[in-house]
C-alpha cells in the first residue's frame, strides 16, 4: 500500500501588509517562486521529476489571477514541462492542496508533487475578487438564508458569545501567541523552515512586548449598528489584537511516496496519515474545525489524547478557544510556536505554512502525531494528521 511523506517544507517569513510591510512590493508570483526554488534547492531534487504543483490562493484576481501557481513554477526556473494548478478552499486553500497532493501520491497518480500557497494581501486586498455591487452568492442562497450571511468578524463575535469567551480570555490567548512565536524565533526553531526574502528574516507582526493593558485599550474592530441590533447577544470583543493581521507570504511542501524518497536518498520528515474535510453552519462559519477534528480522528483511529501537537489556525482567538472547549484538547499542545495572530495569516499560504511549522515542530520535540485544522469562509474546515517518521 502506497503512502505519502513530506521530505521538505519551507516558508517565507511572513510580512505585514501595506503601507510599509517588507514584502508589500513583491509580486505574489515572486513570493511563491522563492519558496518553490528554495524547496528544490534544499531537497536537492531535479525539478523536472515533479509530476504536479498544486497551489492555494484565495483572492484569484489581478496579480493573483490566471493560475498563479503555474507562473510561480515558471518564475522559479522549473522546466516548462512541470504542470501546476491553483485551488480555492478559502483560508484552507493550501491545506487542501496538501490533501490533493498526498491523495494523488497514495493513489498512484503522482510520484512527486509540491503543495504550496501564496497570498499578497498588500497587492491584492482581501475581497477584491468581488467587485462592488456584485453578489457572489446568488438567489438560491439568499432564499435559504433570508436574514443574510455575515462577514467573518461577525461570525467570530457570534462564536465568542455562544461559547461565553470573554475579552480577557481572547486577549490572553493572543498575547500568548506573540510570546510563543518570539520565543521560537529566539531559540532558532524557525530557522530550518524559513527562507529569508528581501531582507526579511523574521515574521514581521510578532509583538512580544505587548501587555494585557495595551490589548484591553483597543476598540472593537467589527462593531456595526445594524449587526448590533440583529445580534444583541454580541458583546463586541473582537479587536485587531485578538484577530489575525493582514499579511504577505508563501509556503511549500514537497510530497512523495516513501519508496520514491528512499530511491532518491531523501529522509522523510513526516507521513501524511489521515485527512478530512467538512461543512458547517455558514452563519457561524468558523466552527467547522470541531467536526473536522472529530472526523479526522475517527478516520485515523486515534483520540484527542493521542495527538502530541496541534496547529489550529488562529484566524481569531475565539475560533481556537471554542474549538478547545468542544474537543477538550490540551491547550499547552496547541500552536506551540505561536499562531497566525502573531506569525500572520497570508490567506492562501497559511495552510502550507501551518504544515511547515508542524512538521518542524514535531521533529524538534521528538513528537509523533500532529493534527492541523483550519476554519474557512462559507462554513468549511480541513483537518489532517501527520505522523513523524
N, C-alpha and C positions, 0 to 999 in steps of 0.2 A: 504493500500500500504506500503510495507516494505521500510525502509530507511537504511542507513549505517552511523554510527558515529564513531569518534575516541575517545577512552576513555583514552589512554595513548600514549605518544610519547617520545622517548629518543634517544640520540646520544652520541657517544664518543666525547670528544674534538678532533679536527682534528689535526693530527700530520703532520709535514713537512717530505718530502721524504728523502731518503738517502743522505749523509752518516750518519748524526747524528740526525735524527729525533727520537723523543721519542718513537714512535710506530713502527719504522722500523724493530725491531727484533721480533715483534709479528706476529704470523701466522694469515693469514686472517680468518681462521675458528674461531680462538680465539677472534679476534676483533668482529666478528658477534655474537659469543656465549655470549660475555659480554653484548651486548645490549639486546639480547633476554632474558637473565637471569634477567637483571635489569627491563625489561618491565613487566615480570610477577610478580616480587617482588614488584614493585611499585603499580601495579594494584591489587595485591592480588588474582588473579585468579589461579585456578588449571590448569597447562599447559595441562593436559590430556583433557581439554574441547576444545582445539584449533583444528579446523577442517583442517586447512592447514596453511603452512607458505610459502609465495611467496617472493623470494628474487631477487634482481638485482645485477649482476656482469658483468662488461664489458669484461675484458680480462680473459676468462674462459679457462685457460691453467695453467699448472704447479701446484702450490699450490692453485690455484683458479679453478681447473678443477673438474670433477666428481660430479657435483651438490653440490657446496659449501654450499648452504643453508641447505641441508639435514645434513651435518656434523656439521654445526653450531648448529642445533637443538639438535643433539645428544650430542655435547660437552657442551651445556647449561644445560644438565641434564633433558631435557623433556623426557617423556615416548617415547619409540621407536615406539609406535603406532601413533605418530604425524607425518604426512607426510610433505614433503617440495619439492619445485621445484625452479629452478633458471632460470630467463628470461634475455633476452638481447635486449634492445632497446637503445644501446649505452649509452650516458650520462643520458638519461631518464629512464634507466632500473628500478630503484626502484620507480620512479614515476609511471611507467607502472604497477609495482607490486601493488601500491596503487589502481590504476584503476581496475585491475583484482580482487583484494580483495574486494573492495567496490561493484563492479558489481556482484560478487558472492554472497555477503550478500543480496543485493537488490533482486536478482533473487530467493533467497531461497536455493541456492546450499550450502551456508555456514551459520552458526550462528555466529561463532567466527573465525577470521583469522588474521594472522600477515602479514604485508607487511614490507619488510626490504631491506637492501642493504649493500654491503661491497666492499671495494677495498683497497688492499695494493699495491700502486704504487711503493713502495720501493722494494718489493719482487717479484712483477710481473709487470715489466715495461710496460707502455702503448705501444701497438702494438706488444707485444711479442707473441701474438697468431697467427701472420703471419710470418712464417719463411722466411729468406732472399731468394729471388728468386721466391717466390710463389705469385701467382696472386689471390687475394680474390674476384675479380670482374667478371672474365670470359669474353669470346669473345663477347657476346651479348652487354654488357655494353660498351666495347671498340668500338664496331661498332656504337652504339648510340651516344657516346661522343668521336669522333675521336681525338679531341685535348687533351683528357685526363682530369680526375678529379684532384683535388689538395688537399694538406693537409689542416687541419683546420686553421692553422695560415695564410695561403694564403687567405682562404675564409674570415677570419677576416679583412685582409688588403683590399680585394675587397669591403667588406661592408663599411669600413671606407671611401674608395674612392667614392663609389656610393652615399653615404649619406653625403658626404663632412664633415666628422667628423675629426677634427684636432687632432694633437698630444696633444695639450694643453687641449682640452676637455676630451680626454681619460684619461690623467694623472690626471686631476682634479677629474674625477669620481672615479678613482682608489683610490686616496688619501682619498676621502670622505668615501669609503667603509671601509678603515682601521680605520678611526676616529670613524665611527658609531659603528663598531664592538668593538673597545676598550671601547667606552662609555657604550655599552650594558653590557659588562663584568663588568665594574666598578660599574654599577648600580645594579648588581645582576640579570640582566634579562635573562641570560643564565643558571642560577643555576638550575632551575626546569627542564630543558631539557637535561642536560649533566650528564654523568656518568663517573667520572674520572677513568683513567686506567693507570697502570704502572707509577704512579706519575705525569701523565699529567692531569692538572686540567683546563687549558685554551687552546684555539686554539693557535697553535704554530707559525702561519705565520703572525699574526697581527703585523703591524709596524706603530703605530700611530705617531711616531716621525719623519717619513719621511717628506720631503718637496718637493715643486714643482721643486726646483733647482736640488735636488738629482734625482728625476724621469726623469727630462729633460736630464740628463747626460748619461742615459742608451742607449745602442746601439740597433738597430732593431734586433729582435730575429729570424726573418724568411727570411731575405734577401737572395735571390738566383739569380745569374745572368741569369739563364735560365727563371725563372719566371718573372724577371725584363724585359726581352726582350718580353716575351709573353703578359705581362700586364703593359704597360708603364704608365697607369693611377695610379698605386700604388705609394704612397709616402713613404712607409716603416716606419710606425709609431707604429707598434705593438711591444711592448717590454715585458720583464719579469715583469715589474711593472703594466702594464695595461692588463695583461692576468692572468688567474688563475694559481696557482703553482701546483707542484707535491705533492700529499698528501696520507695519510693513514687514514682510519676511517670506522665507521659503524654506522648505524642508524636503527630504527624500530618503527613502529606504530601498535597499537592494535585496530582492527576494528570489530564492531559487530552491530547488529540492536539495535535501541533504546529500543525495547521491551526486548531484552536479557540483555542490560545494566541495565534496571530497575529491572529485575528479580535477577540480581547478586548484586544489590545495588551499581552500579558504575555510576558516574556522567560523561556524555559525555562532551568533550571539544569542539567538532565541528561536524557538519553534513557535509558529503560529498555530495555536492549539484549537480554539473554537471561536465561532462568530455568531452574532445575532443582530438583527435589526427589527425595529418595531415602530408602530404608530401609537399616538396617544392623543389626548384631548387637545385640539388646536387652539383653544382659548388659553388654557394654562400653558400649552405649547412646549414648555421646557422640562416636563416631568417624565418624559419617555425614558430617561436614564434609569428609572426604577424598574419598570418591566423589562427593559433591555438587559439590565444586570441579572435579574432573576432568570431570564430566558437563556442567557449565555452560560450561566452556572448550571442550569439543568442540562443543557447540551453537553457540557464538559464533564458532567457527573461529579461536580465539586460543590462545596458550600462556601459561604462568605468567609468562614474562618480558615479555609484552605488558602486564601489569597494573601500573599505577603505584601504586595504593594498595589495601590490603586492610582490611576490617573483619571480624574473626573474633571472635565473641562470647566474652569471657573468663569463661565460667561457672567454669572452673578453669584455672590455669596449664597443667596437664598436657594439656588439650584443645588449646590453641593450639600448644604445643611439639611435641606428637605430630603435629599437622597440618603443622607446618613441616618436621619430619623427612621426612614422606611426600611432600610437594609440592615441597620444596626452594625454597620462596618466600623472598625476601629479607626477613628479619625487620625490617630497617630500614624497610620499606614497610608494616608491619603495625600497625594501631591507632596511627597516628602522633600522635594527640591523646589517647592513653590509651584504656583499655577498661573493661569492666564491673567489673573488680577494683577500680578506683579510682572511676570515674564512678558505678557502681551497675548493678544488674540488676533493675529492676521488671518482672518476667516478661513480662506481656502487652504492655508498652510498649517492650520492648527492640528488637524488630525495626525499628520505625519510628524509634526513637532512633538505631540504627546507621545507618539510611538517611539520616536528617537530618544526622548528623555527617559521613558520607561525602560527601554532596552538597556540603556547605560546604567540606570539606577539599579536594575536587577543584578547586573554584573558587579557594580561597585559594592553592593551589600551582600553578595552571595545568596540572594533570594531565588526562589524557584518560580512562583507563579505571580504574574502581574495581570491586572484587569484594567482595561481602558474603556471609558464610555463618554459619549458626548451628546448633549442636547442639541436639537436642530429646529430651525423655524418650520412652522406648519404642523408641529406635534410629531416629531420623529426623533429617533435616537439609534445610534450604533453602539455595539459593545463587542469586545473581543478579549480573549485571554491569551497571553504569551507565556511560554514556559522556557526558562533559561536552560541552556544545554552546554 
